[in-house]
């Protein structure tokens, strides 16, 4: 199990999608795909999507997401 309480300690409570992608160490486009697929929670504020820190915790706690962030190494 990933210890998430210390993982995002210095992150803001709400962040842009590119900031959330940086925290997860994935690309910005992949973060938008995860949001579209419903695997990463985001809130629409006006025309902007923001990702709550709690969504990063939940994403990391869900074991089904572990293989989603790995590169496609079986080509």
N, CA, C and O atoms as a Maestro MAE file, in Angstrom:
{
 s_m_m2io_version
 :::
 2.0.0
}

f_m_ct {
 s_m_title
 :::
 protein
 m_atom[300] {
  # First column is atom index #
  i_m_mmod_type
  r_m_x_coord
  r_m_y_coord
  r_m_z_coord
  i_m_residue_number
  s_m_chain_name
  s_m_pdb_residue_name
  s_m_pdb_atom_name
  i_m_atomic_number
  :::
  1 25 0.841 -1.181 0.000 1 A "UNK " " N  " 7
  2 3 0.000 0.000 0.000 1 A "UNK " " CA " 6
  3 2 0.883 1.241 0.000 1 A "UNK " " C  " 6
  4 15 1.862 1.308 0.743 1 A "UNK " " O  " 8
  5 25 0.547 2.204 -0.815 2 A "UNK " " N  " 7
  6 3 1.303 3.442 -0.899 2 A "UNK " " CA " 6
  7 2 0.942 4.337 0.280 2 A "UNK " " C  " 6
  8 15 -0.232 4.490 0.616 2 A "UNK " " O  " 8
  9 25 1.950 4.921 0.901 3 A "UNK " " N  " 7
  10 3 1.708 5.821 2.034 3 A "UNK " " CA " 6
  11 2 1.460 7.216 1.465 3 A "UNK " " C  " 6
  12 15 2.408 7.943 1.167 3 A "UNK " " O  " 8
  13 25 0.201 7.588 1.315 4 A "UNK " " N  " 7
  14 3 -0.154 8.838 0.644 4 A "UNK " " CA " 6
  15 2 -0.187 10.040 1.567 4 A "UNK " " C  " 6
  16 15 -0.164 11.172 1.085 4 A "UNK " " O  " 8
  17 25 -0.241 9.837 2.881 5 A "UNK " " N  " 7
  18 3 -0.348 10.991 3.770 5 A "UNK " " CA " 6
  19 2 0.872 11.904 3.680 5 A "UNK " " C  " 6
  20 15 0.734 13.115 3.854 5 A "UNK " " O  " 8
  21 25 2.038 11.372 3.418 6 A "UNK " " N  " 7
  22 3 3.241 12.189 3.279 6 A "UNK " " CA " 6
  23 2 3.537 12.518 1.821 6 A "UNK " " C  " 6
  24 15 4.298 13.440 1.528 6 A "UNK " " O  " 8
  25 25 2.936 11.767 0.918 7 A "UNK " " N  " 7
  26 3 3.264 11.907 -0.495 7 A "UNK " " CA " 6
  27 2 2.938 13.297 -1.047 7 A "UNK " " C  " 6
  28 15 3.759 13.873 -1.761 7 A "UNK " " O  " 8
  29 25 1.791 13.835 -0.744 8 A "UNK " " N  " 7
  30 3 1.356 15.113 -1.305 8 A "UNK " " CA " 6
  31 2 1.296 16.211 -0.242 8 A "UNK " " C  " 6
  32 15 0.511 17.153 -0.353 8 A "UNK " " O  " 8
  33 25 2.112 16.082 0.761 9 A "UNK " " N  " 7
  34 3 2.099 17.001 1.901 9 A "UNK " " CA " 6
  35 2 2.300 18.459 1.495 9 A "UNK " " C  " 6
  36 15 1.664 19.344 2.068 9 A "UNK " " O  " 8
  37 25 3.160 18.726 0.530 10 A "UNK " " N  " 7
  38 3 3.478 20.102 0.145 10 A "UNK " " CA " 6
  39 2 2.657 20.593 -1.053 10 A "UNK " " C  " 6
  40 15 2.896 21.690 -1.559 10 A "UNK " " O  " 8
  41 25 1.714 19.803 -1.497 11 A "UNK " " N  " 7
  42 3 0.870 20.188 -2.631 11 A "UNK " " CA " 6
  43 2 -0.267 21.087 -2.164 11 A "UNK " " C  " 6
  44 15 -0.724 20.975 -1.026 11 A "UNK " " O  " 8
  45 25 -0.728 21.985 -3.044 12 A "UNK " " N  " 7
  46 3 -1.896 22.799 -2.676 12 A "UNK " " CA " 6
  47 2 -3.149 21.929 -2.607 12 A "UNK " " C  " 6
  48 15 -3.186 20.837 -3.174 12 A "UNK " " O  " 8
  49 25 -4.167 22.415 -1.914 13 A "UNK " " N  " 7
  50 3 -5.413 21.650 -1.777 13 A "UNK " " CA " 6
  51 2 -6.145 21.503 -3.104 13 A "UNK " " C  " 6
  52 15 -6.812 20.493 -3.330 13 A "UNK " " O  " 8
  53 25 -6.033 22.480 -3.974 14 A "UNK " " N  " 7
  54 3 -6.620 22.440 -5.320 14 A "UNK " " CA " 6
  55 2 -5.524 22.800 -6.301 14 A "UNK " " C  " 6
  56 15 -4.740 23.718 -6.056 14 A "UNK " " O  " 8
  57 25 -5.465 22.077 -7.419 15 A "UNK " " N  " 7
  58 3 -4.419 22.353 -8.401 15 A "UNK " " CA " 6
  59 2 -4.942 22.190 -9.812 15 A "UNK " " C  " 6
  60 15 -5.948 21.518 -10.042 15 A "UNK " " O  " 8
  61 25 -4.256 22.806 -10.745 16 A "UNK " " N  " 7
  62 3 -4.623 22.673 -12.154 16 A "UNK " " CA " 6
  63 2 -4.283 21.256 -12.611 16 A "UNK " " C  " 6
  64 15 -3.572 20.528 -11.919 16 A "UNK " " O  " 8
  65 25 -4.789 20.877 -13.764 17 A "UNK " " N  " 7
  66 3 -4.504 19.546 -14.296 17 A "UNK " " CA " 6
  67 2 -3.007 19.374 -14.562 17 A "UNK " " C  " 6
  68 15 -2.460 18.327 -14.217 17 A "UNK " " O  " 8
  69 25 -2.315 20.358 -15.163 18 A "UNK " " N  " 7
  70 3 -0.867 20.188 -15.342 18 A "UNK " " CA " 6
  71 2 -0.111 20.046 -14.009 18 A "UNK " " C  " 6
  72 15 0.859 19.292 -13.927 18 A "UNK " " O  " 8
  73 25 -0.547 20.759 -12.978 19 A "UNK " " N  " 7
  74 3 0.087 20.618 -11.665 19 A "UNK " " CA " 6
  75 2 -0.158 19.227 -11.080 19 A "UNK " " C  " 6
  76 15 0.746 18.623 -10.503 19 A "UNK " " O  " 8
  77 25 -1.386 18.721 -11.232 20 A "UNK " " N  " 7
  78 3 -1.707 17.379 -10.743 20 A "UNK " " CA " 6
  79 2 -0.905 16.330 -11.510 20 A "UNK " " C  " 6
  80 15 -0.424 15.360 -10.924 20 A "UNK " " O  " 8
  81 25 -0.764 16.524 -12.810 21 A "UNK " " N  " 7
  82 3 0.033 15.600 -13.623 21 A "UNK " " CA " 6
  83 2 1.477 15.572 -13.139 21 A "UNK " " C  " 6
  84 15 2.096 14.510 -13.068 21 A "UNK " " O  " 8
  85 25 2.000 16.729 -12.812 22 A "UNK " " N  " 7
  86 3 3.374 16.804 -12.311 22 A "UNK " " CA " 6
  87 2 3.509 16.056 -10.988 22 A "UNK " " C  " 6
  88 15 4.500 15.361 -10.764 22 A "UNK " " O  " 8
  89 25 2.518 16.197 -10.114 23 A "UNK " " N  " 7
  90 3 2.538 15.482 -8.832 23 A "UNK " " CA " 6
  91 2 2.500 13.967 -9.040 23 A "UNK " " C  " 6
  92 15 3.166 13.220 -8.323 23 A "UNK " " O  " 8
  93 25 1.720 13.520 -10.020 24 A "UNK " " N  " 7
  94 3 1.618 12.085 -10.316 24 A "UNK " " CA " 6
  95 2 2.742 11.594 -11.207 24 A "UNK " " C  " 6
  96 15 2.879 10.394 -11.442 24 A "UNK " " O  " 8
  97 25 3.545 12.521 -11.701 25 A "UNK " " N  " 7
  98 3 4.666 12.222 -12.601 25 A "UNK " " CA " 6
  99 2 4.195 11.536 -13.881 25 A "UNK " " C  " 6
  100 15 4.763 10.545 -14.338 25 A "UNK " " O  " 8
  101 25 3.132 12.111 -14.434 26 A "UNK " " N  " 7
  102 3 2.612 11.667 -15.728 26 A "UNK " " CA " 6
  103 2 2.485 12.900 -16.611 26 A "UNK " " C  " 6
  104 15 2.622 14.030 -16.142 26 A "UNK " " O  " 8
  105 25 2.224 12.675 -17.875 27 A "UNK " " N  " 7
  106 3 2.052 13.792 -18.788 27 A "UNK " " CA " 6
  107 2 0.709 14.479 -18.614 27 A "UNK " " C  " 6
  108 15 -0.250 13.895 -18.110 27 A "UNK " " O  " 8
  109 25 0.664 15.728 -19.041 28 A "UNK " " N  " 7
  110 3 -0.561 16.520 -18.951 28 A "UNK " " CA " 6
  111 2 -1.691 15.870 -19.755 28 A "UNK " " C  " 6
  112 15 -2.827 15.801 -19.286 28 A "UNK " " O  " 8
  113 25 -1.383 15.398 -20.955 29 A "UNK " " N  " 7
  114 3 -2.419 14.771 -21.785 29 A "UNK " " CA " 6
  115 2 -2.961 13.500 -21.137 29 A "UNK " " C  " 6
  116 15 -4.160 13.231 -21.211 29 A "UNK " " O  " 8
  117 25 -2.092 12.721 -20.506 30 A "UNK " " N  " 7
  118 3 -2.540 11.502 -19.826 30 A "UNK " " CA " 6
  119 2 -3.446 11.860 -18.645 30 A "UNK " " C  " 6
  120 15 -4.413 11.151 -18.369 30 A "UNK " " O  " 8
  121 25 -3.138 12.948 -17.954 31 A "UNK " " N  " 7
  122 3 -3.985 13.378 -16.839 31 A "UNK " " CA " 6
  123 2 -5.380 13.744 -17.349 31 A "UNK " " C  " 6
  124 15 -6.381 13.372 -16.738 31 A "UNK " " O  " 8
  125 25 -5.447 14.468 -18.461 32 A "UNK " " N  " 7
  126 3 -6.752 14.797 -19.038 32 A "UNK " " CA " 6
  127 2 -7.501 13.531 -19.460 32 A "UNK " " C  " 6
  128 15 -8.721 13.461 -19.309 32 A "UNK " " O  " 8
  129 25 -6.791 12.532 -19.984 33 A "UNK " " N  " 7
  130 3 -7.431 11.258 -20.360 33 A "UNK " " CA " 6
  131 2 -8.008 10.568 -19.124 33 A "UNK " " C  " 6
  132 15 -9.126 10.054 -19.165 33 A "UNK " " O  " 8
  133 25 -7.250 10.553 -18.028 34 A "UNK " " N  " 7
  134 3 -7.724 9.920 -16.798 34 A "UNK " " CA " 6
  135 2 -8.975 10.614 -16.257 34 A "UNK " " C  " 6
  136 15 -9.875 9.963 -15.726 34 A "UNK " " O  " 8
  137 25 -9.020 11.923 -16.396 35 A "UNK " " N  " 7
  138 3 -10.200 12.671 -15.966 35 A "UNK " " CA " 6
  139 2 -11.388 12.306 -16.852 35 A "UNK " " C  " 6
  140 15 -12.492 12.065 -16.363 35 A "UNK " " O  " 8
  141 25 -11.148 12.270 -18.153 36 A "UNK " " N  " 7
  142 3 -12.222 11.929 -19.097 36 A "UNK " " CA " 6
  143 2 -12.756 10.515 -18.848 36 A "UNK " " C  " 6
  144 15 -13.956 10.272 -18.978 36 A "UNK " " O  " 8
  145 25 -11.866 9.586 -18.492 37 A "UNK " " N  " 7
  146 3 -12.257 8.201 -18.212 37 A "UNK " " CA " 6
  147 2 -12.924 8.052 -16.839 37 A "UNK " " C  " 6
  148 15 -13.489 7.001 -16.535 37 A "UNK " " O  " 8
  149 25 -12.860 9.095 -16.015 38 A "UNK " " N  " 7
  150 3 -13.457 9.040 -14.690 38 A "UNK " " CA " 6
  151 2 -12.567 8.406 -13.637 38 A "UNK " " C  " 6
  152 15 -13.040 8.101 -12.541 38 A "UNK " " O  " 8
  153 25 -11.316 8.203 -13.932 39 A "UNK " " N  " 7
  154 3 -10.392 7.582 -12.983 39 A "UNK " " CA " 6
  155 2 -9.723 8.599 -12.068 39 A "UNK " " C  " 6
  156 15 -9.239 8.248 -10.993 39 A "UNK " " O  " 8
  157 25 -9.697 9.860 -12.497 40 A "UNK " " N  " 7
  158 3 -9.142 10.941 -11.682 40 A "UNK " " CA " 6
  159 2 -10.211 12.023 -11.581 40 A "UNK " " C  " 6
  160 15 -10.702 12.523 -12.592 40 A "UNK " " O  " 8
  161 25 -10.562 12.372 -10.360 41 A "UNK " " N  " 7
  162 3 -11.622 13.356 -10.137 41 A "UNK " " CA " 6
  163 2 -11.126 14.762 -10.441 41 A "UNK " " C  " 6
  164 15 -9.998 15.122 -10.107 41 A "UNK " " O  " 8
  165 25 -11.973 15.541 -11.073 42 A "UNK " " N  " 7
  166 3 -11.689 16.951 -11.323 42 A "UNK " " CA " 6
  167 2 -12.995 17.721 -11.191 42 A "UNK " " C  " 6
  168 15 -14.078 17.176 -11.399 42 A "UNK " " O  " 8
  169 25 -12.873 18.989 -10.844 43 A "UNK " " N  " 7
  170 3 -14.030 19.861 -10.674 43 A "UNK " " CA " 6
  171 2 -13.908 20.990 -11.677 43 A "UNK " " C  " 6
  172 15 -12.843 21.590 -11.824 43 A "UNK " " O  " 8
  173 25 -14.994 21.277 -12.361 44 A "UNK " " N  " 7
  174 3 -14.977 22.367 -13.318 44 A "UNK " " CA " 6
  175 2 -15.345 23.668 -12.603 44 A "UNK " " C  " 6
  176 15 -16.412 23.785 -12.000 44 A "UNK " " O  " 8
  177 25 -14.445 24.628 -12.685 45 A "UNK " " N  " 7
  178 3 -14.664 25.947 -12.099 45 A "UNK " " CA " 6
  179 2 -14.598 26.934 -13.256 45 A "UNK " " C  " 6
  180 15 -13.521 27.272 -13.747 45 A "UNK " " O  " 8
  181 25 -15.761 27.382 -13.675 46 A "UNK " " N  " 7
  182 3 -15.807 28.214 -14.874 46 A "UNK " " CA " 6
  183 2 -15.410 27.378 -16.075 46 A "UNK " " C  " 6
  184 15 -16.048 26.369 -16.376 46 A "UNK " " O  " 8
  185 25 -14.364 27.792 -16.756 47 A "UNK " " N  " 7
  186 3 -13.864 27.035 -17.906 47 A "UNK " " CA " 6
  187 2 -12.644 26.184 -17.565 47 A "UNK " " C  " 6
  188 15 -12.079 25.522 -18.436 47 A "UNK " " O  " 8
  189 25 -12.247 26.204 -16.311 48 A "UNK " " N  " 7
  190 3 -11.019 25.532 -15.889 48 A "UNK " " CA " 6
  191 2 -11.335 24.287 -15.068 48 A "UNK " " C  " 6
  192 15 -12.277 24.280 -14.275 48 A "UNK " " O  " 8
  193 25 -10.545 23.237 -15.262 49 A "UNK " " N  " 7
  194 3 -10.644 22.042 -14.444 49 A "UNK " " CA " 6
  195 2 -9.624 22.145 -13.320 49 A "UNK " " C  " 6
  196 15 -8.469 22.503 -13.552 49 A "UNK " " O  " 8
  197 25 -10.052 21.833 -12.108 50 A "UNK " " N  " 7
  198 3 -9.130 21.779 -10.976 50 A "UNK " " CA " 6
  199 2 -9.236 20.399 -10.336 50 A "UNK " " C  " 6
  200 15 -10.300 19.779 -10.322 50 A "UNK " " O  " 8
  201 25 -8.121 19.941 -9.814 51 A "UNK " " N  " 7
  202 3 -8.046 18.615 -9.201 51 A "UNK " " CA " 6
  203 2 -7.797 18.808 -7.711 51 A "UNK " " C  " 6
  204 15 -6.790 19.402 -7.325 51 A "UNK " " O  " 8
  205 25 -8.700 18.314 -6.872 52 A "UNK " " N  " 7
  206 3 -8.467 18.409 -5.429 52 A "UNK " " CA " 6
  207 2 -7.364 17.439 -4.998 52 A "UNK " " C  " 6
  208 15 -7.187 16.378 -5.597 52 A "UNK " " O  " 8
  209 25 -6.640 17.812 -3.972 53 A "UNK " " N  " 7
  210 3 -5.586 16.938 -3.454 53 A "UNK " " CA " 6
  211 2 -6.149 15.577 -3.070 53 A "UNK " " C  " 6
  212 15 -5.482 14.556 -3.239 53 A "UNK " " O  " 8
  213 25 -7.365 15.559 -2.557 54 A "UNK " " N  " 7
  214 3 -7.987 14.291 -2.167 54 A "UNK " " CA " 6
  215 2 -8.148 13.348 -3.354 54 A "UNK " " C  " 6
  216 15 -8.128 12.130 -3.181 54 A "UNK " " O  " 8
  217 25 -8.308 13.902 -4.567 55 A "UNK " " N  " 7
  218 3 -8.417 13.060 -5.760 55 A "UNK " " CA " 6
  219 2 -7.095 12.353 -6.057 55 A "UNK " " C  " 6
  220 15 -7.090 11.224 -6.546 55 A "UNK " " O  " 8
  221 25 -5.983 13.012 -5.763 56 A "UNK " " N  " 7
  222 3 -4.679 12.369 -5.945 56 A "UNK " " CA " 6
  223 2 -4.512 11.217 -4.964 56 A "UNK " " C  " 6
  224 15 -3.998 10.158 -5.323 56 A "UNK " " O  " 8
  225 25 -4.952 11.429 -3.708 57 A "UNK " " N  " 7
  226 3 -4.904 10.353 -2.718 57 A "UNK " " CA " 6
  227 2 -5.712 9.150 -3.192 57 A "UNK " " C  " 6
  228 15 -5.235 8.015 -3.174 57 A "UNK " " O  " 8
  229 25 -6.943 9.422 -3.616 58 A "UNK " " N  " 7
  230 3 -7.820 8.331 -4.057 58 A "UNK " " CA " 6
  231 2 -7.255 7.616 -5.275 58 A "UNK " " C  " 6
  232 15 -7.339 6.391 -5.369 58 A "UNK " " O  " 8
  233 25 -6.690 8.356 -6.195 59 A "UNK " " N  " 7
  234 3 -6.096 7.749 -7.386 59 A "UNK " " CA " 6
  235 2 -4.963 6.802 -6.994 59 A "UNK " " C  " 6
  236 15 -4.856 5.704 -7.540 59 A "UNK " " O  " 8
  237 25 -4.133 7.212 -6.069 60 A "UNK " " N  " 7
  238 3 -3.004 6.386 -5.647 60 A "UNK " " CA " 6
  239 2 -3.429 5.205 -4.788 60 A "UNK " " C  " 6
  240 15 -2.753 4.176 -4.780 60 A "UNK " " O  " 8
  241 25 -4.519 5.331 -4.079 61 A "UNK " " N  " 7
  242 3 -5.010 4.223 -3.244 61 A "UNK " " CA " 6
  243 2 -5.648 3.111 -4.070 61 A "UNK " " C  " 6
  244 15 -5.679 1.960 -3.637 61 A "UNK " " O  " 8
  245 25 -6.148 3.437 -5.236 62 A "UNK " " N  " 7
  246 3 -6.845 2.457 -6.071 62 A "UNK " " CA " 6
  247 2 -5.823 1.641 -6.859 62 A "UNK " " C  " 6
  248 15 -5.175 2.153 -7.772 62 A "UNK " " O  " 8
  249 25 -5.687 0.384 -6.499 63 A "UNK " " N  " 7
  250 3 -4.697 -0.483 -7.132 63 A "UNK " " CA " 6
  251 2 -4.941 -0.693 -8.614 63 A "UNK " " C  " 6
  252 15 -4.010 -1.040 -9.341 63 A "UNK " " O  " 8
  253 25 -6.164 -0.492 -9.083 64 A "UNK " " N  " 7
  254 3 -6.449 -0.648 -10.514 64 A "UNK " " CA " 6
  255 2 -5.739 0.414 -11.346 64 A "UNK " " C  " 6
  256 15 -5.575 0.236 -12.553 64 A "UNK " " O  " 8
  257 25 -5.316 1.512 -10.728 65 A "UNK " " N  " 7
  258 3 -4.669 2.598 -11.457 65 A "UNK " " CA " 6
  259 2 -3.165 2.423 -11.591 65 A "UNK " " C  " 6
  260 15 -2.528 3.178 -12.325 65 A "UNK " " O  " 8
  261 25 -2.590 1.467 -10.916 66 A "UNK " " N  " 7
  262 3 -1.136 1.342 -10.931 66 A "UNK " " CA " 6
  263 2 -0.582 1.132 -12.333 66 A "UNK " " C  " 6
  264 15 0.421 1.749 -12.691 66 A "UNK " " O  " 8
  265 25 -1.197 0.296 -13.119 67 A "UNK " " N  " 7
  266 3 -0.684 0.028 -14.460 67 A "UNK " " CA " 6
  267 2 -1.032 1.125 -15.450 67 A "UNK " " C  " 6
  268 15 -0.439 1.181 -16.528 67 A "UNK " " O  " 8
  269 25 -1.961 1.987 -15.126 68 A "UNK " " N  " 7
  270 3 -2.355 3.055 -16.039 68 A "UNK " " CA " 6
  271 2 -1.268 4.095 -16.228 68 A "UNK " " C  " 6
  272 15 -1.174 4.693 -17.301 68 A "UNK " " O  " 8
  273 25 -0.449 4.327 -15.225 69 A "UNK " " N  " 7
  274 3 0.552 5.373 -15.311 69 A "UNK " " CA " 6
  275 2 1.890 4.861 -15.829 69 A "UNK " " C  " 6
  276 15 2.807 5.648 -16.064 69 A "UNK " " O  " 8
  277 25 2.006 3.558 -16.007 70 A "UNK " " N  " 7
  278 3 3.243 3.010 -16.546 70 A "UNK " " CA " 6
  279 2 3.262 3.171 -18.066 70 A "UNK " " C  " 6
  280 15 2.211 3.109 -18.703 70 A "UNK " " O  " 8
  281 25 4.444 3.376 -18.656 71 A "UNK " " N  " 7
  282 3 4.522 3.474 -20.112 71 A "UNK " " CA " 6
  283 2 4.157 2.136 -20.756 71 A "UNK " " C  " 6
  284 15 4.275 1.079 -20.137 71 A "UNK " " O  " 8
  285 25 3.729 2.203 -21.962 72 A "UNK " " N  " 7
  286 3 3.371 0.988 -22.697 72 A "UNK " " CA " 6
  287 2 4.657 0.302 -23.145 72 A "UNK " " C  " 6
  288 15 5.170 0.578 -24.229 72 A "UNK " " O  " 8
  289 25 5.166 -0.581 -22.316 73 A "UNK " " N  " 7
  290 3 6.462 -1.205 -22.572 73 A "UNK " " CA " 6
  291 2 6.355 -2.531 -23.301 73 A "UNK " " C  " 6
  292 15 7.383 -3.148 -23.579 73 A "UNK " " O  " 8
  293 25 5.163 -2.992 -23.621 74 A "UNK " " N  " 7
  294 3 4.971 -4.272 -24.306 74 A "UNK " " CA " 6
  295 2 4.643 -4.093 -25.772 74 A "UNK " " C  " 6
  296 15 3.693 -4.707 -26.259 74 A "UNK " " O  " 8
  297 25 5.365 -3.305 -26.469 75 A "UNK " " N  " 7
  298 3 5.091 -3.111 -27.909 75 A "UNK " " CA " 6
  299 2 5.881 -4.100 -28.734 75 A "UNK " " C  " 6
  300 15 5.786 -4.095 -29.961 75 A "UNK " " O  " 8
  :::
 }
 m_bond[299] {
  # First column is bond index #
  i_m_from
  i_m_to
  i_m_order
  :::
  1 1 2 1
  2 2 3 1
  3 3 4 2
  4 3 5 1
  5 5 6 1
  6 6 7 1
  7 7 8 2
  8 7 9 1
  9 9 10 1
  10 10 11 1
  11 11 12 2
  12 11 13 1
  13 13 14 1
  14 14 15 1
  15 15 16 2
  16 15 17 1
  17 17 18 1
  18 18 19 1
  19 19 20 2
  20 19 21 1
  21 21 22 1
  22 22 23 1
  23 23 24 2
  24 23 25 1
  25 25 26 1
  26 26 27 1
  27 27 28 2
  28 27 29 1
  29 29 30 1
  30 30 31 1
  31 31 32 2
  32 31 33 1
  33 33 34 1
  34 34 35 1
  35 35 36 2
  36 35 37 1
  37 37 38 1
  38 38 39 1
  39 39 40 2
  40 39 41 1
  41 41 42 1
  42 42 43 1
  43 43 44 2
  44 43 45 1
  45 45 46 1
  46 46 47 1
  47 47 48 2
  48 47 49 1
  49 49 50 1
  50 50 51 1
  51 51 52 2
  52 51 53 1
  53 53 54 1
  54 54 55 1
  55 55 56 2
  56 55 57 1
  57 57 58 1
  58 58 59 1
  59 59 60 2
  60 59 61 1
  61 61 62 1
  62 62 63 1
  63 63 64 2
  64 63 65 1
  65 65 66 1
  66 66 67 1
  67 67 68 2
  68 67 69 1
  69 69 70 1
  70 70 71 1
  71 71 72 2
  72 71 73 1
  73 73 74 1
  74 74 75 1
  75 75 76 2
  76 75 77 1
  77 77 78 1
  78 78 79 1
  79 79 80 2
  80 79 81 1
  81 81 82 1
  82 82 83 1
  83 83 84 2
  84 83 85 1
  85 85 86 1
  86 86 87 1
  87 87 88 2
  88 87 89 1
  89 89 90 1
  90 90 91 1
  91 91 92 2
  92 91 93 1
  93 93 94 1
  94 94 95 1
  95 95 96 2
  96 95 97 1
  97 97 98 1
  98 98 99 1
  99 99 100 2
  100 99 101 1
  101 101 102 1
  102 102 103 1
  103 103 104 2
  104 103 105 1
  105 105 106 1
  106 106 107 1
  107 107 108 2
  108 107 109 1
  109 109 110 1
  110 110 111 1
  111 111 112 2
  112 111 113 1
  113 113 114 1
  114 114 115 1
  115 115 116 2
  116 115 117 1
  117 117 118 1
  118 118 119 1
  119 119 120 2
  120 119 121 1
  121 121 122 1
  122 122 123 1
  123 123 124 2
  124 123 125 1
  125 125 126 1
  126 126 127 1
  127 127 128 2
  128 127 129 1
  129 129 130 1
  130 130 131 1
  131 131 132 2
  132 131 133 1
  133 133 134 1
  134 134 135 1
  135 135 136 2
  136 135 137 1
  137 137 138 1
  138 138 139 1
  139 139 140 2
  140 139 141 1
  141 141 142 1
  142 142 143 1
  143 143 144 2
  144 143 145 1
  145 145 146 1
  146 146 147 1
  147 147 148 2
  148 147 149 1
  149 149 150 1
  150 150 151 1
  151 151 152 2
  152 151 153 1
  153 153 154 1
  154 154 155 1
  155 155 156 2
  156 155 157 1
  157 157 158 1
  158 158 159 1
  159 159 160 2
  160 159 161 1
  161 161 162 1
  162 162 163 1
  163 163 164 2
  164 163 165 1
  165 165 166 1
  166 166 167 1
  167 167 168 2
  168 167 169 1
  169 169 170 1
  170 170 171 1
  171 171 172 2
  172 171 173 1
  173 173 174 1
  174 174 175 1
  175 175 176 2
  176 175 177 1
  177 177 178 1
  178 178 179 1
  179 179 180 2
  180 179 181 1
  181 181 182 1
  182 182 183 1
  183 183 184 2
  184 183 185 1
  185 185 186 1
  186 186 187 1
  187 187 188 2
  188 187 189 1
  189 189 190 1
  190 190 191 1
  191 191 192 2
  192 191 193 1
  193 193 194 1
  194 194 195 1
  195 195 196 2
  196 195 197 1
  197 197 198 1
  198 198 199 1
  199 199 200 2
  200 199 201 1
  201 201 202 1
  202 202 203 1
  203 203 204 2
  204 203 205 1
  205 205 206 1
  206 206 207 1
  207 207 208 2
  208 207 209 1
  209 209 210 1
  210 210 211 1
  211 211 212 2
  212 211 213 1
  213 213 214 1
  214 214 215 1
  215 215 216 2
  216 215 217 1
  217 217 218 1
  218 218 219 1
  219 219 220 2
  220 219 221 1
  221 221 222 1
  222 222 223 1
  223 223 224 2
  224 223 225 1
  225 225 226 1
  226 226 227 1
  227 227 228 2
  228 227 229 1
  229 229 230 1
  230 230 231 1
  231 231 232 2
  232 231 233 1
  233 233 234 1
  234 234 235 1
  235 235 236 2
  236 235 237 1
  237 237 238 1
  238 238 239 1
  239 239 240 2
  240 239 241 1
  241 241 242 1
  242 242 243 1
  243 243 244 2
  244 243 245 1
  245 245 246 1
  246 246 247 1
  247 247 248 2
  248 247 249 1
  249 249 250 1
  250 250 251 1
  251 251 252 2
  252 251 253 1
  253 253 254 1
  254 254 255 1
  255 255 256 2
  256 255 257 1
  257 257 258 1
  258 258 259 1
  259 259 260 2
  260 259 261 1
  261 261 262 1
  262 262 263 1
  263 263 264 2
  264 263 265 1
  265 265 266 1
  266 266 267 1
  267 267 268 2
  268 267 269 1
  269 269 270 1
  270 270 271 1
  271 271 272 2
  272 271 273 1
  273 273 274 1
  274 274 275 1
  275 275 276 2
  276 275 277 1
  277 277 278 1
  278 278 279 1
  279 279 280 2
  280 279 281 1
  281 281 282 1
  282 282 283 1
  283 283 284 2
  284 283 285 1
  285 285 286 1
  286 286 287 1
  287 287 288 2
  288 287 289 1
  289 289 290 1
  290 290 291 1
  291 291 292 2
  292 291 293 1
  293 293 294 1
  294 294 295 1
  295 295 296 2
  296 295 297 1
  297 297 298 1
  298 298 299 1
  299 299 300 2
  :::
 }
}
